[in-house]
């Protein structure tokens, strides 16, 4: 589905069995804040978790980033904590990256934590892994396979009771370290498309195939346990694809026709896949163009489970009526707040999408860009001066939202040095 270079038959099959959202968004352009939003239903700006933990540092940039929160706040309920009173057992298997070891998944309602710690990427995808919360194997194995083994063990042990499995695979995050057994096939495919710039990174493609195979393994186990018809499966991503040359094979991927990638304010940085398979509710092969965001996952899961939301404030909206085909989701806008710098291209910005229009405001010079995503999904034509009334309306909405959620803003940097402004120290 989509790329002719990557091979994802199991994920494609999941999409054909459930509902696929074409206009789904990550809550930010990087990982930690988006997963915080998934787990709590709140915007990263409200949580004040607005960058990957612990973030890049540009000490001589024009703006100084705010003193943001480097952990998932313990005073906000997660999906696991909300489901616990209803008898659910919960496991977090894979990437955590939402605080140091003392603030791991166990502190946020999860009964089991496998392979989650403070890091956002593994020291290695090949054993030994060097992850304190994952026992080292006695033989050679691949991390993506191992996480699926752990997930299969969890669902097998708990197939007779309600469970919540949070399975954020480390793949396809850097380092780009594929299995050797898969690599040669994609090296041959890459040679056949030599000269094309879109998708031709064999290492990345091999890692995607591994992810797809393991999604298939887990879905097959649900069938074998005769619980597939009782299990809701949600497949999503926490940011757009990485387009930087961060692998031995050059640029990692392309999000074309979307502009740019991870670390950017543009669609390539925040628009992500979202597939929901809810047996008995979603119509097979359904495609929905509703604008949805990571924060919607939390209230959706709680409504499906029949659980009352314990949080005082939830920014996400339940997708249950949409998934059932009963009524479309009605929302005023989607918002983003990223008061940070990122090598992927972002300088501190805020953004809002209202229907077909998306506005971006960059905090360094308060530059504004407005795009019509229906006509210009690649965000090439800035309409800010052409549609001044629309621009002012969206800008006012963005500023009102920033005030309402308490969005932390960057400030002037007293150490600003134009000659060194682009230098990162982390």
N, C-alpha and C positions, 0 to 999 in steps of 0.2 A: 504494500500500500504506500504509494508515494515514490520513494527512491527505487531505482532499478539496480543499484549497487548493493545496498544493504538487503539482507534476507531475514524477514521476521514473520514466518508463517504462523507461529502460535499467537503472537500479538495481533496479527491480522484476523485470525480466527476469533479471538476474543472480541474484537471490534465488530465483526460480523454477527456475533451472538448477542451483543449488547448495544448500548448507545454511545456514539462517538460525538464529542463536542468539538466543533471546528474553531470556535472562538473562546478557547479556554486559556487562562493566564496564570502564571506564577505570581505570587504576591510581591516578589521582588526579582531582580535580575541575577541574584545569587542564591546560594543554597540554604544556609542556616535560617534566615528570616522566613523563607517560604515554608520550610518544614515546621517552624514555630507557629505559623499561621494555620497550616493544615491541622496541627494537633489542638489548637485552641479556638479556632474560628475568628481570631482577631487580626486586624491589620498589623503588620510589623511596626508601623509608626506608633500605634497605640501601645504595643508591647515594649517599644523602644529597643527592639532587636532589629536593627536595620542593615546590618552587613554580615558577611560570613565571619564567624568567630575564629580568630581575633581581628581579622580585617587587614587590608593593605594600609601602609602608612606613607604619606607624601609630606614630609615635614616642612617643605619649602613651597608648598602649593599656595595658591591665592587665598583659599579658604581653609579654616581649621574645622575639622569634623567635630560634631558634638560628643559629649561624654556618654556614649550609648551603653546599653546593657549587654554584657557578654555572656548571657546565660538565659535559658528559658525561665521566666519568672515563676517562682514556686506558689505565688498567690493567685495564679490563674489555672482553672481546671483544664485538664487535657481530655481527649477522648477516652483514654484508659481510666482516668479518675471518674469521669461521668458514667461510664459503663459498669464500674465495679459494684455499686449497690444493686444493680440488676442481675448480678451473678456471673458476670463475664470474667474470664481470665484473659490477661493481656500479655503479649510478648513484643518486645522491640528487638528485631534481628537485623543487624547491619549497621549502617551509618547512624550515629547520634549527632555529634558535633553541635550540641546545644548547651555546653557547659563542661566544666572540669569533672573529674571522676566522682567527686562528692555530690555532684548534681546530675547524675546520670538518670537513665530511664526509671530506675527503681524509686527515685524521689518524685516521680511524676505519675505514679499509679500503675506502672508496669510490674508484673510479677516476675518477668524474666527479661534479662538483657544479655544478648549474645552479640559480641563483636562491636558494641558501641562504646566509644570513649570520646575524648575531647577533639580528636582529629577529624578533618574533613576528607582525608584520603588515606588509603592504607599505605604503610611502608612498602608493601609488595603485594601483588595479586597472586604470587606463587609462594607456597609454604617454604620456609617458616614466615609467618605473617608479621610477627612483632606487635600484635594487638593484645593488650593485657587481658581483655575480657573474652578472648577466644582461645581455647586450648589448642596447642600446636598438634598437628597430626604426626603419626609415626612414619608416614610415607608422603610422597609428592602429591599435591592436590592443588586445585585452583579455587580461589576465594569465592567466586560467584557460585560454583558448584557446592562448596561447603555451606554457604549461607542457605541455599535451598535445602540441603540435607537437614540443617537445623530447623528450618521452617516446616519441612515434612514431618519431622519428629514431633514438633509442637502440635500440629493439627491432628496427627495420629493419636497422640496421647490425650487430646481433649475433644475428640470428635463427638463425644456424647454430651457435651455441655456447650453453652455459648462461649465463643472466643473472639478476641480481636487480635489480629496479627498485623503489626506495622513492620513492613519489610522494605526498608530503603536500601537497596543494593548500593554498594560503593561504585560499581560500574555504572556508567561509562566515564567516570571521573578520571582525571590524570592520577597516576602515571599511565600512559597508554602501554599496557603490558598484556598482550593477547596470549592465548594458549598457542603453542607452536603447532599443534595438530590442526588448528583452524586457519592459520595464517597463510599457508601456501596457496589455498584456493583464492583468497582475496588479492594476493600479490599478482596472480595470473589475471584476475578480473581488472585490477588496476592498470596493468600493462595494456590491456585491450582498450581501455578508455583514456590512454595517455594523451595529454593535451587538453582534456576536459578539466575544469576547475572545481566542479561542484562536489561530487562524492567519489573519492578515489583513494582514501586512506585505508590501506589494508589492515593495519593494526586496530583501528577504531571499528572497522566493519566486523572483524573477528570478535571483538568484545561485545558488539551488538548481537551477533549471532549467539554468543554464549548466554547473554541475558535472555534472549528469546527462547532458547532451548530450556532454560531453567524456569521461565514462566510456564512453559508447556509441561514440564515435570510436575510443578506444583498443582496446576489445574487437573492433570491426570490423576494425581493422588486424591484430590477432592472427589473425583468420579469414583475411584476405587473404594473410597470410604463411604460412598453413597450419601455424601453431604453436599454435593455440588448444587443441588436444587434448593438448599437452605442457606447458601453462602453468597454474600454480595462481594463482588470483586471490583476494586477500583484501581486503575492503572493511570499514573500521572508522572509528571516530572517537576523538579523544583526550580528549574531555570531553562533558558534556551540553550541550544547547542553551542559548543565552544568552537570558535572560528580562528583562534590564534594558532600560530605554528608551534604547538606544544607537544610534538611527537617526532620520532626519528623519520617519519614519512612526510613531514611538512604540516600544512594546515590540517586541523583535526576534521572539520566537517564544514558544511555550508547549510544555511537555513533559507536559501533562495526559494521563493521570491521574497521572503521576509528580509528586511535589512538588518545587517550586523548579527550579533550573537550574545552569548553570556557576557554580563558586565556592561551591557548597553541599554539605553532607554528605549531603543527601537524594538519593533515587533520580534525580531530575531532573538532578542534577549529575554523576552517575557512571555511570548505566546508558546504554549506547550501542548503536548498531547493530553487528552483526558478521555478515558473509556470507562464506562460503568456497566457492569453486567449484574442485573438484579433479577434472578429467576422469578417468573410470574408477574413481573412489572414492566421491565424494559422490553420493547419490541425488537426482535432480532434485526440487525442492520440499520437501526434508526440513526439518523444524522441530525444533529441539532445545532443551529447557529446562534443560540443564546450566549450572551457574554457572561462567562462565569469565571471564578477566581478561586485560588487555593483555599481561602477562608470558608468557602461554601461546603467543603467536605465535612467539617465538624458538625454543623447543624443537620446535614443530610444523614450522616450515620446515626446521630442521636434520634432523629425522627423515625428512621427505619427501625431502630431498636425499641422504640416506644419509651425513650428515656427523656425526662425533663432536663433542660439545660440548666446546670448549676451556676454558670457564669452570669454576672449581672449585666454584662455587655457582650454581645456577639455581633461582629460585623458581617459575617457570612450569612447567606440566605440558603434555606433548605431547597434542594433540587427535587424533592420527592414528587411533587405534582408534575414537573417536567418529565421526570423519568417514567412516570406512569402514563404520560401522554394526556393528562387531564387538563392542564392549563399552562400557558407559558410563564416563565419567570419574569417578574416585573421589578426592575431596579432603576434607580436614578442614574448611577454612574459607577465606574470602577476607578480606584485610586492607587497610586504608587508614590512612595517617598523613599528616596535614596540619597541621603546627605553625605555621600562618600565619593571617593575616587576609585576607579578600577581599571586595570590594564586593558580590559575589553572595550574601553572607549568611553565609559561613563565618567562625567564630572558631576558634582552634586546637582540633583534635579528632583522635581516633583512632576507628576503626570496624572491626567484624568482622561477616561474615555466615556463619552456620552453618545450612545448609539453609533453612528458611523464616524463620528469625529473624535480624534485623539489630540490632546494638547500636552506639550512638554514645556516646562519652564526650567531653565538652567540657572542655578543660583549664583554662579560666578559673575555673570553680567546681566542677569534677569532677562536673557534672550528667550523669546517665545516661538515655538513652532506649532503649527496646526495642520493636521492631515485628515483627509477624507479616506478612510480605510476601505470603503466600498469601491471607490474609483482608483485608489492609489495605495494598495496594500504594501508596496515597497517603500512608502514614505519618502518619495522623491520631491514632491511639490509642496512647499510650505505655503499654506493659505492664510497665514496670520494677518498679512496686510490686505489680502483680497476679501476676507470675511471678518471685518473688525468686530461686528456685533457678536458673532459666534465666539470669537476669540475672547472678548471681554466676559461673556457669560460663563464660559468654561473656566477662565482664570479666576473669576469670583467664586465659583463652586470649589475649585481647588483650594483657594485660600481659606474659605470657610471650613472645609474639611480638615485642613491642617490645624486650624485652631481648635476644632472640636475634639480631635484625637490627641492633642498635645504633641504634635510632631516636633521633634527636636531639629533646630535649624543650624547650619554651619555659620561660623562667624569669621570676621576678617582675621587673617593670620599675621601676627606681628613679625614672624620670621619669613614672610613671603620674599622669595628670591626668584625673579623671572628666569634667571640663568639655570636654576636647579629645580624649577617648579614641577617638572615632569619626572623627577627622580623618585623611585620607590625605595624605602629602606626595609620593607617587608612585603 
